[in-house]
Amino acid sequence: MLTLIIVFFALIFIGMPVSFSILISSAIYFHFIGELPFTIFYQKMASPTQNFALLAVPLFILVGNIMNETGIAARLFHFTKYVVGWMAGGLAQISIFMSAILGGVSGSAVADASMQSRLIGPEMERKGYPVPYSANVIAYSSLITGLFPPSISLILFGFVGNVSIGKLFLAGIVPGLLLTFMQMLLSWWIAKYYKIQPELPGLPKFKDVSHSARINIWALLFPVFLLFVIRLGIFTPSEAGAFVVVYALIVGRWVYKELTFNGLKKALKNSAVDLGMVMFLIMAAGALGYAIILEQLPVAAGDFISSVTSNQYLILILCLLLVLIFGMILDGSVCILLLTPIILPVLTSIGYDPVHIGIVMTTTILIGANTPPVGICMFTVCSLLKCKTEDFFKSSIPFILTFILFLILLTIFPDISLMLPSTLME
């Protein structure tokens, strides 16, 4: 196992992609272990792809790309303008509110950050918003999508940890709403400091909001349908993914009439590329996960942490610090696939609810999407808005502190994430 770890970080250091680093280091481990035939390595790579629950990943990736070809984002921009555009820093509020709505469409923070950088970023620049402020608003609001269904991170956690994906989806709603409120409050305060004016001169008229909601009703109903069919047990999350793909095709082609054949081809092509990266990573992590089990690493980690302290709160803090460190140097999906088999048994053994762990762990990992050295959302937004990384990071301190406060609230008050699943799915 020590050889595996050394090889993995050596490959990362020389610039090898994470998925290949995991695969090569795992292959070396199985080659030298000697106790098992090397064919086990291939079997453990293939076995994750046979899991029915994992079918939700390609389906939600596909629906996100189809939605991007239907003009739904532009329609939601129109709707959110009437809902929150009257607040100081109107465009910033629109960005945050759209992320909350689009969390039920893309399921990906990077996809949301990229879309909003193109849609809202130029408008913020034209109206004189400080570029670092705009970049931080878009980058941190995109993290909201990691909590709202159908979050890819929650699907992966449920798959690896054998936790109900339906419960995880429900558990992410209230934390997602809380994070939305906290970010809107922070953005309002900063906008007041910069004297940034609202998009609307005052509170919107009810008829304007209702009219906008009516013309965008099919997009707004998407997350409602998603939770409805899962909550009532009509579909599993994987079957719900198939349902919303059909829903997106019907709405895009025959309701909004913007999904062309070329648009569908583009969506399928982008989905194939996205899925190829995700599934290759899952296959590589499958082999590594088996190596972790063979070496009884979760037991060793639990014994080590227990030897440091017996306080369950300190154990939780140590585990989250480990997740935070890895989240800053590795992609979020990689962290979930690598750390869930280690962290989850340790925390469940001392009484923590696995659904609560999933939400807290996912939130902790999300912080790394906007911090060096990896910071995939940070680099995406900075490149599209032409914002210097150092300027972004200097301006991100209030956003980081807000996110940490949010994480503390989730950790101290587990009912924030458990109230819906305990009420609706027990």
Phi, psi and omega in degrees: 000323177298319177298317179302313182297316181296315180296317181302308182289331176294317179293320176299318183297324181274003174097012178291136175306146186302316183300317178291325178297317178296314184295313183293315180295324178292320178298319178297319179300310182293331178292320186267346184295323173076341184276340183232149174295149184295340179298337177301326179301314180293320181297318181287338172289319185280331188300323179297333183285349181267004183275124183297323183299330183287348177298340178297330184296303180298327182292317180286330173297316180296316182294326177298317180289326176294317179300325180292342181262007185249359182077015182295322181301317180295323179292319179292329174300317179297317181292312183293335177300321180282335183279314187235000184292349181278352181275157176302138185069049188308314181293326177295317179295322178298316180301314181294315182294323177295323178298322178295320180287315184285352174301332177272008180244303186274319184071006184226128179294321181294317179298318180294316180298318180295315181297313183288331176297325179278325186276312187258329183308308180300323179293322178295320179294319181296327182268010171086016176294137173302131185301315179299324178295314179300315182297318180292319179301311182294316183294315183282329176291331179296336181291341179300328182295340178289348182253327180281144174295143007260072182307124178297324180298317180292324177297314180296318179299315179298321180293310183290318184270001182055048180247144181302119180291326177299317178294321179297320178299313179295322183294335183277348188291306182295314174302323178296318178294320179297316179296322176301311180299315182295320179289323177295320178296316178297314181296323176298315180297316179292320179297322175299319180297318180275357182059044178273127186278156175293166176280333179244147182291342181191189179300137182289157175284146182302322182294328178290317179295315181294323178295316179296319179295322182294318182282345178248018189301323184291327176288320182290332181281347184306302181295332178294313177300318183302310181289326182298312184288331177283315183299318183279358179075015179293317179230152164284167177304323179293316178294325177296325177299317178295320179300314184285338172296313178298317178302313181296321179296316181295313181296315183293324186269318189249343177264299179276341176056038178244351180273102179271172178297318178295323177296320178295319177299318178297318180296318179294320180295313179297322179294321179297318179295312180299316183292323178301316179295314183294314184290325176298320178295317179296320178296317178296319180292334177297316177295317180295320179300322178293322176297321178298320179292317179301321181276001180053042181296320177301321179294316180297319180295319178296318179295320181295313181295321179294330178288335179282316181203152175255359180284122185295332179287321177293323177298316178299317180298317179297318179296318180291326175297320177298315179297318181298316180296313179293326179294336179277342183245348181231159176297149184303318180298321179297316180300316180297315182293325183276318190268335182303314179297341180267311187285316187301312179297324181297313185283323178292330180292340179252015169105003180279144179286131182298328178293316177299318178300319181300316180291315181294318180294317178297318179298318179297318179295325182300328180303322182294344179290344181237021178232148175296159003271345184272294174043062188297320177291319179302311182291326178298310182293316182298321180291321182284329181261001180056050179253132178293139182300319181295324177293321178300312185292321178299320182279352186273353186304312178299326180290320178296315180297321177296319180294320178295318176300318177300316179297319179298317179298317178298320183289316184286324184243083182299338180296340177302320180265336186265349186298318182287309179297325180290331181276319190261340186236011177276000000 
